[in-house]
Amino acid sequence: MTLSSVTHDTFVIVRTYDSVFTYSAQFEDIVADQRIVSTSEMYADDTGISVTLASVEFNESGDTTQLVLTEQGVYLDGHETKAQREEGTRTLLDALAASLAEDGL
């Protein structure tokens, strides 16, 4: 059974070069232990820099779970690049892996 959510999360990140980055995401579809689908917008100050559709899938494999992230993005007017998004996402996934390792998971 699909659980739909209208939860809207927004948080603000302040970077060292004094720009305020706002990431606003809407969860479109959540299926426990299977997937999360979201849409998002990112702004630098008041300038839109990207719009994305992302899915996170969880695949069990023995005693481990594989996380598969697929993101389709539109990077607006050269304000963000695919490489920048990949770097930011890699940093977040590395932090998640480190946190899970600390918890022994």
C-alpha positions as a LaTeX table, in Angstrom:
\begin{tabular}{lrrr}
\hline
Residue & $x$ (\AA) & $y$ (\AA) & $z$ (\AA) \\
\hline
Met1 & 0.00 & 0.00 & 0.00 \\
Thr2 & 1.32 & 3.44 & $-0.89$ \\
Leu3 & 1.40 & 6.05 & 1.85 \\
Ser4 & 1.14 & 9.56 & 0.45 \\
Ser5 & 2.36 & 12.51 & 2.43 \\
Val6 & 1.76 & 16.22 & 2.15 \\
Thr7 & 4.65 & 17.00 & 4.48 \\
His8 & 6.58 & 20.02 & 3.28 \\
Asp9 & 10.06 & 20.45 & 4.73 \\
Thr10 & 12.17 & 23.56 & 4.28 \\
Phe11 & 15.60 & 24.30 & 5.65 \\
Val12 & 18.17 & 27.01 & 5.07 \\
Ile13 & 21.91 & 26.49 & 4.63 \\
Val14 & 24.28 & 29.46 & 4.91 \\
Arg15 & 27.51 & 29.04 & 2.91 \\
Thr16 & 30.83 & 30.69 & 3.65 \\
Tyr17 & 30.54 & 33.06 & 0.70 \\
Asp18 & 27.51 & 34.71 & 2.29 \\
Ser19 & 24.79 & 33.29 & 0.03 \\
Val20 & 21.73 & 31.80 & 1.71 \\
Phe21 & 20.67 & 28.52 & 0.09 \\
Thr22 & 17.07 & 27.41 & 0.59 \\
Tyr23 & 16.03 & 23.85 & $-0.22$ \\
Ser24 & 12.29 & 23.18 & $-0.27$ \\
Ala25 & 11.09 & 19.59 & $-0.76$ \\
Gln26 & 7.70 & 17.93 & $-1.09$ \\
Phe27 & 7.35 & 14.18 & $-0.49$ \\
Glu28 & 5.20 & 12.82 & $-3.30$ \\
Asp29 & 5.19 & 9.10 & $-2.49$ \\
Ile30 & 6.42 & 7.03 & 0.46 \\
Val31 & 6.23 & 3.25 & 0.63 \\
Ala32 & 7.70 & 1.90 & 3.88 \\
Asp33 & 10.90 & $-0.11$ & 3.37 \\
Gln34 & 10.70 & 0.38 & $-0.43$ \\
Arg35 & 10.90 & 3.95 & $-1.72$ \\
Ile36 & 10.64 & 7.69 & $-1.19$ \\
Val37 & 9.85 & 10.03 & $-4.09$ \\
Ser38 & 10.23 & 13.79 & $-3.72$ \\
Thr39 & 10.29 & 16.99 & $-5.71$ \\
Ser40 & 12.38 & 19.98 & $-4.70$ \\
Glu41 & 13.46 & 23.50 & $-5.51$ \\
Met42 & 16.69 & 25.18 & $-4.50$ \\
Tyr43 & 17.36 & 28.90 & $-4.28$ \\
Ala44 & 20.52 & 30.97 & $-3.78$ \\
Asp45 & 19.25 & 34.05 & $-1.99$ \\
Asp46 & 16.11 & 34.79 & $-4.06$ \\
Thr47 & 17.35 & 33.21 & $-7.31$ \\
Gly48 & 16.01 & 29.80 & $-8.35$ \\
Ile49 & 18.95 & 27.52 & $-9.17$ \\
Ser50 & 17.41 & 24.05 & $-9.59$ \\
Val51 & 14.27 & 21.93 & $-9.65$ \\
Thr52 & 14.50 & 18.16 & $-9.14$ \\
Leu53 & 12.59 & 14.91 & $-9.00$ \\
Ala54 & 14.31 & 12.30 & $-6.84$ \\
Ser55 & 13.63 & 8.73 & $-5.84$ \\
Val56 & 15.34 & 6.72 & $-3.14$ \\
Glu57 & 14.83 & 2.97 & $-3.35$ \\
Phe58 & 15.73 & 0.47 & $-0.63$ \\
Asn59 & 16.67 & $-3.01$ & $-1.84$ \\
Glu60 & 17.30 & $-5.76$ & 0.71 \\
Ser61 & 20.20 & $-8.07$ & $-0.05$ \\
Gly62 & 20.83 & $-10.65$ & 2.64 \\
Asp63 & 21.64 & $-8.81$ & 5.84 \\
Thr64 & 22.30 & $-5.47$ & 4.07 \\
Thr65 & 20.17 & $-2.87$ & 2.32 \\
Gln66 & 21.21 & $-1.17$ & $-0.90$ \\
Leu67 & 20.15 & 2.46 & $-1.29$ \\
Val68 & 19.56 & 3.52 & $-4.91$ \\
Leu69 & 19.25 & 7.27 & $-5.47$ \\
Thr70 & 17.99 & 8.55 & $-8.82$ \\
Glu71 & 17.73 & 12.29 & $-9.34$ \\
Gln72 & 16.53 & 14.13 & $-12.40$ \\
Gly73 & 17.44 & 17.80 & $-12.21$ \\
Val74 & 17.02 & 20.99 & $-14.13$ \\
Tyr75 & 19.80 & 23.47 & $-13.33$ \\
Leu76 & 18.54 & 26.96 & $-14.03$ \\
Asp77 & 20.50 & 29.62 & $-15.90$ \\
Gly78 & 23.93 & 28.21 & $-15.02$ \\
His79 & 23.57 & 28.91 & $-11.28$ \\
Glu80 & 24.25 & 25.27 & $-10.38$ \\
Thr81 & 25.87 & 22.41 & $-12.27$ \\
Lys82 & 25.49 & 18.65 & $-12.32$ \\
Ala83 & 28.99 & 18.33 & $-10.83$ \\
Gln84 & 28.10 & 20.62 & $-7.91$ \\
Arg85 & 24.94 & 18.62 & $-7.19$ \\
Glu86 & 26.84 & 15.32 & $-7.38$ \\
Glu87 & 29.46 & 16.65 & $-4.94$ \\
Gly88 & 26.81 & 17.84 & $-2.48$ \\
Thr89 & 24.86 & 14.59 & $-2.71$ \\
Arg90 & 28.04 & 12.52 & $-2.29$ \\
Thr91 & 28.90 & 14.52 & 0.84 \\
Leu92 & 25.44 & 13.86 & 2.31 \\
Leu93 & 25.56 & 10.13 & 1.49 \\
Asp94 & 29.05 & 9.85 & 3.02 \\
Ala95 & 27.75 & 11.52 & 6.19 \\
Leu96 & 24.82 & 9.07 & 6.29 \\
Ala97 & 27.19 & 6.11 & 5.88 \\
Ala98 & 29.42 & 7.44 & 8.68 \\
Ser99 & 26.45 & 7.91 & 10.99 \\
Leu100 & 25.15 & 4.41 & 10.30 \\
Ala101 & 28.62 & 2.97 & 10.92 \\
Glu102 & 28.81 & 4.79 & 14.27 \\
Asp103 & 25.52 & 3.16 & 15.21 \\
Gly104 & 26.86 & $-0.24$ & 14.13 \\
Leu105 & 24.42 & $-0.55$ & 11.24 \\
\hline
\end{tabular}
